[in-house]
């Protein structure tokens, strides 16, 4: 997925707006911005939750908004 995203939006930047950790979970709220091959600037937002065990990510949940044009 990330390779395909980079092919479409080569200048993709992800900004972490919040990151919270408690017990075995980490939550990250972020904004993705970039320019498509057609020159259109896009932005979308996401939230991801990771559950860790044994020093590894063992579960992941994510939600992403639909891209909006700038």
Secondary structure by P-SEA (a helix, b strand, c coil): caaaaaaaccbbbbbbcbbbbcccbbbbbbbbbbbcccbbbbbbbbbbbbbbcccccccccccccccccc
